[in-house]
Amino acid sequence: MSVDWSNFFSRRTKNITGSQIRQFFALTEKPEVISFAGGFPGNDFFPQKEIAGSLAHLIREDSTQALQYSPTEGSFDLRKVLSAKMSRDGKLCNADSLIITDGSQQGLDLLARILINSGDPVLVEEPAYIGGMSAFKSYGGITVGIEMDDEGPLPWSLEQAVKKHSSDGKRPKLFYTVPNFHNPTGITTSLKRRFEILAIASRYNLAIIEDNPYGDLFYDQDVPLSYKALDREDRVIYLGSYSKILIPGIRIGWLAGPGPIVEKISMAKQTADLCSSSLGQQLAYRLSLEGNVDKHIINLRRLYRDKRNAMLSAMDRYFPAGIEYSRPGGGFFIWVNFPSYYPSSRELLEMALQQNVAFVHGEGFSSNGGGLHSARFSFSQPGIDDINFGIKILGEIFWEVEASCSVKVAGWES
């Protein structure tokens, strides 16, 4: 008799659902598909020469540190480098207030584990990063969307959500935000809006989880001061990552926050993986200490700026006028809104896949059933020629949709 494993799973696993982005990862490995789906760094942009040199040095000179277990909190040398980086950026932080994680995604998972009870409302941007919502939901959190405009989350929407759900008996205590070149919209929250959000957080005793994987990748002008830098009440928990500014393969991120949070995260991490990759930490430390990460970031800004400009120019040229899209100042993403009379973005994606072009339809980024006529386009991985060609193909599809919708409307009106 075969085992029915569904009877073995814990009740908590009912909250674990797959991400719609995962299904598109395989598409990026098919050479015939031009993929605007995954938010991956460009494969051609990794600093291979510098990495090879640092790895050779580590194995030859520092193999004990690089190949042995590290403390659960992470390499103290790396944490000192990161605390200095954060302090230069205005986010005053010491090494003891920082813990190394397996990418910022593990930070999200550990925070959800220590802060969320089943049934807790968790305030997120609408739309929001899928990985964040999945982490919260996996521990029983119920995501509540906060509306956004071009300056970021709307204060009245945040305050309204707090009041509504407080009256339901489950007071929200967390607000999760990606303030710089937001995933998925590309929006950067203005400085004024950050002050307003912090004031509401203070008024209602909310903790803010600030996820900032893209803040160094600005292409027009620097980003505003972070919530962490503006925080005067120690209520902001900050997540950073090497995945977008160096390489994702080492899986090195960090979490900076109040002492009690870092202490509890350390305990939770011990049972999760004992420690993050020592080799990855030592590599990140050496490349940072030698200035190679800062040099690489400057190079990435130029390379990604060209890709962003190429995608926006192609959209301007090939998309029908009724399609609206964001113009991000950095990061990886452009958020596209289709007219309401179009088929859903999921149906548009199916048409695009028939022509070997992929993007991500918007439903998975919504906590309230929205996103039916929205989509996320990433310009980070495809080359400029593929960006131009892929957007041209999509433009042809959308113009056909536009013509078909016009015929239907005309027929209905007659």
ZIDARA-V569097 format. One record per residue. N is the residue number from 1. SS is DSSP state (~ for helix, > for strand, _ for the rest). PSI is psi in whole degrees, -180 to 180 (999 if undefined). NEAR is the number of other C-alpha atoms within 8 Angstrom. Layout:
n: {N,N}
ss: {SS,SS}
psi: {PSI,PSI}
near: {NEAR,NEAR}
//
This chain:
n: {1,2,3,4,5,6,7,8,9,10,11,12,13,14,15,16,17,18,19,20,21,22,23,24,25,26,27,28,29,30,31,32,33,34,35,36,37,38,39,40,41,42,43,44,45,46,47,48,49,50,51,52,53,54,55,56,57,58,59,60,61,62,63,64,65,66,67,68,69,70,71,72,73,74,75,76,77,78,79,80,81,82,83,84,85,86,87,88,89,90,91,92,93,94,95,96,97,98,99,100,101,102,103,104,105,106,107,108,109,110,111,112,113,114,115,116,117,118,119,120,121,122,123,124,125,126,127,128,129,130,131,132,133,134,135,136,137,138,139,140,141,142,143,144,145,146,147,148,149,150,151,152,153,154,155,156,157,158,159,160,161,162,163,164,165,166,167,168,169,170,171,172,173,174,175,176,177,178,179,180,181,182,183,184,185,186,187,188,189,190,191,192,193,194,195,196,197,198,199,200,201,202,203,204,205,206,207,208,209,210,211,212,213,214,215,216,217,218,219,220,221,222,223,224,225,226,227,228,229,230,231,232,233,234,235,236,237,238,239,240,241,242,243,244,245,246,247,248,249,250,251,252,253,254,255,256,257,258,259,260,261,262,263,264,265,266,267,268,269,270,271,272,273,274,275,276,277,278,279,280,281,282,283,284,285,286,287,288,289,290,291,292,293,294,295,296,297,298,299,300,301,302,303,304,305,306,307,308,309,310,311,312,313,314,315,316,317,318,319,320,321,322,323,324,325,326,327,328,329,330,331,332,333,334,335,336,337,338,339,340,341,342,343,344,345,346,347,348,349,350,351,352,353,354,355,356,357,358,359,360,361,362,363,364,365,366,367,368,369,370,371,372,373,374,375,376,377,378,379,380,381,382,383,384,385,386,387,388,389,390,391,392,393,394,395,396,397,398,399,400,401,402,403,404,405,406,407,408,409,410,411,412,413,414}
ss: {_,_,_,_,~,~,~,_,_,_,~,~,~,~,~,_,_,_,_,_,_,~,~,~,~,~,~,~,~,_,_,_,_,>,>,_,_,_,_,_,_,_,~,~,~,_,_,~,~,~,~,~,~,~,~,~,~,~,~,~,~,_,~,~,~,~,~,_,_,_,_,_,_,_,_,~,~,~,~,~,~,~,~,~,~,~,~,~,_,_,_,_,_,_,~,~,~,>,>,>,>,_,~,~,~,~,~,~,~,~,~,~,~,~,~,_,_,_,_,_,>,>,>,>,>,>,_,_,_,~,~,~,~,~,~,~,~,~,_,_,_,>,>,>,>,>,>,>,>,_,_,>,>,_,~,~,~,~,~,~,~,~,~,~,~,~,~,_,_,_,_,_,_,>,>,>,>,_,_,_,_,_,_,_,_,_,_,_,_,_,~,~,~,~,~,~,~,~,~,~,~,~,~,~,_,_,>,>,>,>,>,_,_,_,_,_,_,>,_,_,_,_,_,_,_,_,~,~,~,~,_,_,_,_,_,>,>,>,>,>,>,_,_,_,_,_,_,_,_,_,_,_,>,>,>,>,_,_,~,~,~,~,~,~,~,~,~,~,~,~,~,~,_,_,_,_,_,~,~,~,~,~,~,~,~,~,~,~,~,_,_,~,~,~,~,~,~,~,~,~,~,~,~,~,~,~,~,~,~,~,~,~,~,~,~,~,~,~,_,_,_,_,_,>,>,_,_,_,_,>,_,_,>,>,>,>,>,_,_,_,_,_,_,_,~,~,~,~,~,~,~,~,~,~,_,_,>,>,_,>,>,~,~,~,~,_,_,_,_,_,_,_,_,>,>,>,>,>,_,_,_,_,_,~,~,~,~,~,~,~,~,~,~,~,~,~,~,~,~,~,~,~,~,~,~,~,~,~,~,~,~,~,~,_}
psi: {128,153,133,94,-17,-23,-8,-24,145,161,-31,-29,-17,-22,-10,115,154,154,140,-17,-33,-39,-18,-10,-42,-31,-33,-17,-5,118,-23,-10,128,111,121,23,-64,141,56,152,158,128,-30,-3,-1,137,74,-41,-47,-39,-45,-42,-44,-40,-43,-43,-43,-45,-35,-39,-34,40,-31,-49,-38,-28,-5,168,154,168,153,-39,-18,168,127,-36,-45,-40,-34,-43,-44,-37,-36,-40,-46,-39,-37,-34,5,-1,83,125,137,166,-31,-14,16,140,140,138,167,79,165,-20,-39,-36,-43,-44,-44,-39,-43,-39,-39,-14,-18,129,154,129,-6,133,134,121,127,161,153,104,171,162,128,-42,-36,-48,-39,-40,-45,-43,-31,-21,17,3,150,111,137,118,137,123,152,156,-164,-11,0,-161,141,124,-42,-35,-40,-48,-41,-42,-41,-47,-44,-47,-20,-37,-21,-5,-8,94,127,144,-6,138,121,131,145,89,-22,116,57,138,110,-3,-19,-3,143,125,129,160,-43,-45,-35,-42,-42,-41,-41,-38,-41,-41,-39,-43,-38,11,53,145,143,125,110,109,117,66,-16,-2,-30,-13,64,143,-14,-53,159,158,159,167,143,164,-40,-41,-31,-15,127,4,6,44,5,131,124,136,130,170,147,-6,-41,-24,-6,-92,143,-20,-23,-14,55,119,-175,156,130,132,-173,152,-49,-34,-48,-40,-46,-37,-41,-42,-43,-38,-33,-41,-14,-49,7,-51,161,169,120,-42,-44,-42,-45,-36,-47,-39,-49,-46,-35,-47,-37,-2,3,-33,-45,-41,-41,-40,-43,-41,-42,-38,-43,-46,-45,-32,-43,-40,-44,-47,-38,-43,-44,-42,-41,-40,-44,-38,-40,-21,145,152,-25,-11,127,150,152,160,82,148,2,-167,-152,-12,145,129,126,130,122,154,149,-20,-4,161,165,159,-27,-42,-38,-38,-42,-39,-42,-40,-30,-21,15,41,138,145,-174,121,159,-8,-39,-17,-2,141,-5,23,11,-165,10,-29,34,162,153,129,128,132,5,-35,-46,153,167,-38,-42,-36,-50,-45,-44,-42,-34,-45,-46,-40,-42,-41,-46,-34,-36,-41,-44,-46,-42,-42,-38,-40,-43,-44,-44,-40,-39,-39,-30,999}
near: {2,3,4,6,6,5,5,6,7,6,5,9,8,8,9,9,7,5,10,7,9,8,8,12,10,8,10,12,6,7,6,5,10,13,12,15,14,12,10,7,11,9,6,4,7,8,8,6,6,9,10,8,8,11,9,8,9,12,9,7,6,9,10,6,11,13,8,8,8,11,8,11,10,14,12,8,7,12,14,10,11,9,13,10,8,11,10,8,7,9,11,9,11,9,10,6,11,15,13,14,15,13,15,16,9,9,14,11,10,11,10,11,9,9,6,12,8,7,8,12,13,14,14,14,12,11,13,15,10,9,8,11,11,11,11,16,12,13,13,13,14,10,12,11,13,13,11,10,7,7,10,12,13,11,10,6,10,14,9,8,11,11,8,8,12,10,8,7,6,10,11,12,9,10,11,13,11,11,13,13,17,12,9,12,13,18,14,14,13,9,8,6,13,11,9,9,10,10,8,12,11,9,7,7,7,13,11,12,12,14,12,12,12,13,11,7,11,13,11,6,6,6,8,7,9,10,10,10,9,9,10,5,5,7,11,13,13,12,15,12,13,14,15,11,13,11,10,11,5,9,12,18,15,15,15,12,13,11,7,6,8,14,8,9,11,11,8,11,12,10,7,6,7,9,14,14,12,14,9,12,15,13,12,11,11,9,13,11,8,7,8,10,11,8,8,11,12,8,8,11,11,9,8,12,10,9,13,11,8,11,13,9,8,13,11,7,6,10,13,9,5,6,10,8,8,10,7,12,12,13,13,13,17,15,13,12,10,11,8,6,5,10,8,8,13,9,8,9,12,8,9,12,9,7,7,9,14,14,13,13,14,15,10,10,12,13,12,6,7,8,13,11,14,13,13,16,12,13,14,13,12,11,7,10,6,9,15,11,8,10,12,11,10,11,12,10,10,10,10,8,9,10,8,8,10,8,8,8,8,8,7,6,5,4}
//
